[in-house]
C-alpha cells in the first residue's frame, strides 16, 4: 500500500506544472469569479482522480477555503 506522503508527492509531481501555469496566468490578472471557477474545476478534477470518501471531501473543503482566501486577497490589492 502506498503511503499518503508518497501518493501526495506523486500527485504533486504529476500535476504541479499545470497548476503553476494556471497560477502564472492568474498572477497578473484579476481573480474574477469565472477564473476562480475554472481553476477550482481543474483542481477538483485532480482531487477526484486521486482521492475518495472523507479524504476527498476534506480536500474539497480546503480547496474552497483557499479559493475564497485568494479572492479576498485579490480584492485588497
ABEGO torsion letter per residue (X at the ends): XBBAAAAAAAAAAAAAAAAAAAAAAAAABBBBAAAAAAAAAAAAAAAAAABBEAAAAAAAAAAAAAAAAAAAAAAAX
